[in-house]
Amino acid sequence: MKRIGFYSWALITALIIASCSTVKELPEITVSAQSNAQSSHVPVLHRKLKAIPEIVDLRILETDDHFIEHYELWFEQHTDPTDPSSPTFKQRVLLAHASDDAPVIVELQGYHIYTAKSGELATLFKGNQITIEHRYFEKSKPEGPLPWKTLTVQNAAMDQHAIITVLKKAIYPENKFITTGISKGGQTTMIHRSMYPDDVDASVCYVAPLNFKREDPRIWNFLETVGTKDERRQIQDFQRTCFKRKNGLLEELNKLADERGYEWSFSREVALEYYILEYSFAFWQWGASFEDIPSSRVSDKELLDHVLAVSGISFFEDSGVEKQRSFFYAAMSEMGIYDYDIRPFKSYVSQDKYNFEFTVPGSMQVRFDPSPMEKVNSFIQDSAKTMLFIYGELDTWSATAVELSDEAKARGLRKYVLKGGNHGTRIRHFSEGDRKNIISTIEGWIGVK
């Protein structure tokens, strides 16, 4: 849902991040005739893709995993999908093909495309995979200043609907489709499914929060009750130690900032306070180790290094905020986020409140609208079918997890919570029995083993 800090690298590098820059382009040339099944199949799919008018650019990529063909596609989209006279931008999509008969897994990214590799569901079902970069992230942006008011959950879902519709009709008209996403991608999956329930046959949402306020108070409640009393006290004692030694830590932060060119939209003292306050949220989100929490006897540098390793330097630093500005705008306008409980540290902090208003682009006034997430929840509780939700018990974002009504459960919706799990929780981490139940549920929905 947010920045990649030290512990998130350790936990999910093998899942999505390690391949972040491994998409390798090959020259777009006619494939030479070779005596194997794959080479004879390549021109067919290539020609079909080239014939789709909505695809304005196409490149052949190296294949990996179980895929036999791989393409980078660019769809032309309107900044306002309801206004054909609005400016356009190119939206990046990856299409990894395994077979004509396999199910199609649509990875809905909440951010940019992290990896071209096979996701968990595509691997489980040896499926085809379509990966859609979210509007206004990384390569899927219009030129010039972003038209922020068009960055809405509705417009993003309309992008995804258009892409799925085109590729289903032209390439996979008889295949079963599953949408899936992780964290903000899981939110994106819920939103798209609520608006276009018939686009796909099933949806699997991983560690996806469903926030109903800009700063959802359930986060505070979670952090006051998660784990054991001793564990919560250990985290808070460490934070208090950092605040008590704020002057020393600030000297170390100044050295680091001067050395690496870090800047913040507020004073360095306030920046340090944000990192210390963020520590408890990030600790539980990514399952950091209690054994790694430094004692009060270590140096100021060691204290700061640990805080930044867990909280993530980029989450508040200007260049990191700028890269994730679209995430913050969406959170502050429709999707919700959190703020910090300063009551235990009131005597140490220099402000009355700490939230994410500093991330709002320029001098914009962004009003939070809770209705989009409320509509998603109503859809899930009242009419959704063939949706499955995966969470980690100790992940801070499970505080605002989807709660299924009895009616939703009766319609077959399923929610699985991994005991002791964090934000990196996936199907493969569950017990054998739960894994079988999850997979058999999806198999039943799509009629494919």
LINVEN-V987653 format. One record per backbone hydrogen bond with DSSP energy under -0.5 kcal/mol. NH is the residue of the N-H (numbers start at 0). CO is the residue of the C=O. E is the energy in kcal/mol with one decimal. If there is no record, write none. Layout:
NH | CO | E
NH | CO | E
This chain:
4 | 2 | -0.8
5 | 308 | -2.0
6 | 308 | -0.9
8 | 4 | -2.2
9 | 5 | -1.8
10 | 6 | -2.0
11 | 7 | -2.7
12 | 8 | -1.5
14 | 11 | -0.8
15 | 11 | -2.4
16 | 11 | -1.2
17 | 12 | -2.4
19 | 16 | -2.6
21 | 18 | -2.1
23 | 21 | -0.8
24 | 22 | -0.5
25 | 59 | -2.6
28 | 26 | -1.6
35 | 33 | -1.8
39 | 35 | -1.3
40 | 36 | -1.0
40 | 37 | -0.9
41 | 37 | -1.7
42 | 38 | -0.7
43 | 40 | -0.8
44 | 40 | -1.3
45 | 41 | -2.3
46 | 42 | -2.6
47 | 43 | -2.0
48 | 44 | -2.4
49 | 45 | -2.4
50 | 46 | -1.3
51 | 48 | -1.4
52 | 50 | -0.7
54 | 51 | -1.3
55 | 53 | -0.8
55 | 73 | -2.8
56 | 73 | -0.9
58 | 71 | -2.2
59 | 25 | -0.5
60 | 69 | -3.1
61 | 23 | -1.9
66 | 63 | -1.9
67 | 96 | -3.0
68 | 96 | -1.6
70 | 94 | -2.6
71 | 58 | -2.7
72 | 70 | -0.5
72 | 92 | -3.7
73 | 56 | -1.9
74 | 90 | -2.4
75 | 53 | -1.6
76 | 74 | -0.6
76 | 88 | -3.0
78 | 86 | -3.1
80 | 78 | -0.6
82 | 79 | -2.5
83 | 81 | -0.5
85 | 82 | -2.2
88 | 76 | -2.5
90 | 74 | -3.0
92 | 72 | -2.6
93 | 130 | -2.4
94 | 70 | -2.6
95 | 93 | -0.5
95 | 128 | -3.3
96 | 68 | -2.7
96 | 94 | -0.6
103 | 175 | -3.3
104 | 102 | -0.6
104 | 127 | -3.2
105 | 103 | -0.6
105 | 177 | -3.6
106 | 104 | -0.8
106 | 129 | -3.0
107 | 105 | -0.8
107 | 179 | -2.9
108 | 106 | -0.9
108 | 131 | -2.0
113 | 111 | -0.7
115 | 18 | -0.5
122 | 118 | -2.2
123 | 119 | -2.5
124 | 120 | -2.5
125 | 122 | -0.6
126 | 121 | -1.9
127 | 102 | -2.5
128 | 95 | -2.9
129 | 104 | -2.7
130 | 93 | -2.7
131 | 106 | -2.5
131 | 129 | -0.5
132 | 91 | -2.3
132 | 130 | -0.6
133 | 110 | -2.2
135 | 139 | -3.0
136 | 133 | -1.4
139 | 136 | -2.8
140 | 138 | -0.9
147 | 145 | -1.7
149 | 146 | -2.4
150 | 147 | -2.4
151 | 149 | -1.5
155 | 151 | -2.2
156 | 152 | -2.1
157 | 153 | -2.0
158 | 154 | -2.0
159 | 155 | -2.2
160 | 156 | -2.7
161 | 157 | -2.2
162 | 158 | -2.1
163 | 159 | -2.7
164 | 160 | -2.5
165 | 161 | -2.0
166 | 162 | -2.4
167 | 163 | -2.6
168 | 164 | -2.1
169 | 165 | -2.4
170 | 166 | -2.3
171 | 166 | -1.8
174 | 171 | -0.7
177 | 103 | -2.6
178 | 201 | -2.2
179 | 105 | -2.4
180 | 203 | -1.2
182 | 205 | -2.1
184 | 181 | -2.6
186 | 182 | -2.0
187 | 183 | -2.6
188 | 184 | -2.0
189 | 185 | -2.1
190 | 186 | -2.6
191 | 187 | -2.6
192 | 188 | -2.3
193 | 189 | -2.0
194 | 190 | -1.6
195 | 191 | -2.8
198 | 195 | -1.8
200 | 176 | -2.4
201 | 176 | -1.2
202 | 385 | -1.8
203 | 178 | -2.3
204 | 387 | -2.9
205 | 180 | -2.7
205 | 203 | -0.6
206 | 389 | -2.9
208 | 206 | -0.6
209 | 399 | -3.0
210 | 334 | -0.6
215 | 213 | -0.6
215 | 336 | -1.7
218 | 215 | -1.7
220 | 216 | -1.7
221 | 217 | -2.2
222 | 218 | -2.3
223 | 219 | -1.3
224 | 221 | -1.7
225 | 221 | -2.5
231 | 227 | -2.4
232 | 228 | -2.2
233 | 229 | -2.3
234 | 230 | -2.0
235 | 231 | -2.4
236 | 232 | -2.9
237 | 233 | -1.8
238 | 234 | -2.3
239 | 235 | -2.6
240 | 236 | -2.4
241 | 237 | -2.2
242 | 238 | -2.2
243 | 239 | -2.7
244 | 240 | -1.7
245 | 242 | -1.6
248 | 244 | -2.3
249 | 245 | -2.7
250 | 246 | -1.8
251 | 247 | -1.7
252 | 248 | -2.5
253 | 249 | -2.5
254 | 250 | -1.9
255 | 251 | -2.4
256 | 252 | -2.9
257 | 253 | -2.5
258 | 254 | -2.2
259 | 255 | -2.4
260 | 256 | -1.7
261 | 256 | -1.0
270 | 266 | -2.3
271 | 267 | -2.4
272 | 268 | -2.0
273 | 269 | -2.4
274 | 270 | -2.1
275 | 271 | -2.2
276 | 272 | -2.5
277 | 273 | -2.6
278 | 274 | -0.9
279 | 276 | -0.5
280 | 276 | -0.5
281 | 277 | -2.5
282 | 278 | -2.6
283 | 279 | -1.8
284 | 280 | -2.3
285 | 281 | -2.2
286 | 282 | -0.7
287 | 282 | -2.2
291 | 288 | -0.8
292 | 289 | -1.2
297 | 294 | -1.2
302 | 298 | -2.1
303 | 299 | -2.7
304 | 300 | -2.9
305 | 301 | -1.9
306 | 302 | -2.3
307 | 303 | -2.8
308 | 304 | -2.0
309 | 305 | -2.0
310 | 306 | -3.0
311 | 307 | -2.1
314 | 311 | -1.2
315 | 312 | -0.9
316 | 312 | -1.3
317 | 262 | -3.1
320 | 316 | -2.7
321 | 317 | -2.6
322 | 318 | -1.7
323 | 319 | -1.3
324 | 321 | -1.2
326 | 323 | -0.5
327 | 323 | -2.1
328 | 324 | -2.7
329 | 325 | -2.1
330 | 326 | -2.5
331 | 327 | -2.6
332 | 328 | -1.5
333 | 329 | -2.7
334 | 329 | -3.0
335 | 330 | -1.8
336 | 213 | -3.2
339 | 353 | -1.6
341 | 339 | -0.9
344 | 341 | -1.5
345 | 342 | -1.0
347 | 344 | -2.3
348 | 344 | -1.4
358 | 355 | -1.6
359 | 356 | -1.4
363 | 360 | -2.0
365 | 363 | -0.7
366 | 364 | -0.6
368 | 332 | -2.9
369 | 367 | -0.6
373 | 369 | -1.9
374 | 370 | -2.5
375 | 371 | -1.8
376 | 372 | -2.3
377 | 373 | -2.3
378 | 374 | -2.3
379 | 375 | -2.4
380 | 376 | -2.7
381 | 377 | -2.6
382 | 378 | -2.3
383 | 378 | -2.6
387 | 202 | -2.2
388 | 413 | -2.6
389 | 204 | -2.7
390 | 415 | -2.3
392 | 417 | -2.7
393 | 420 | -2.3
394 | 391 | -1.1
394 | 420 | -0.6
397 | 394 | -2.2
398 | 395 | -1.8
399 | 396 | -1.1
400 | 397 | -1.5
403 | 401 | -0.6
408 | 404 | -2.3
409 | 405 | -2.3
410 | 406 | -1.3
411 | 408 | -1.7
412 | 407 | -2.0
413 | 386 | -1.9
415 | 388 | -3.0
417 | 390 | -2.9
417 | 415 | -0.5
418 | 416 | -0.6
420 | 417 | -2.4
422 | 284 | -3.1
424 | 421 | -1.8
428 | 425 | -1.6
429 | 426 | -1.8
434 | 430 | -2.9
435 | 431 | -2.3
436 | 432 | -2.0
437 | 433 | -2.9
438 | 434 | -2.8
439 | 435 | -2.7
440 | 436 | -2.0
441 | 437 | -2.0
442 | 438 | -2.7
443 | 439 | -2.3
444 | 440 | -1.7
445 | 441 | -2.0
446 | 442 | -1.9
447 | 442 | -0.9
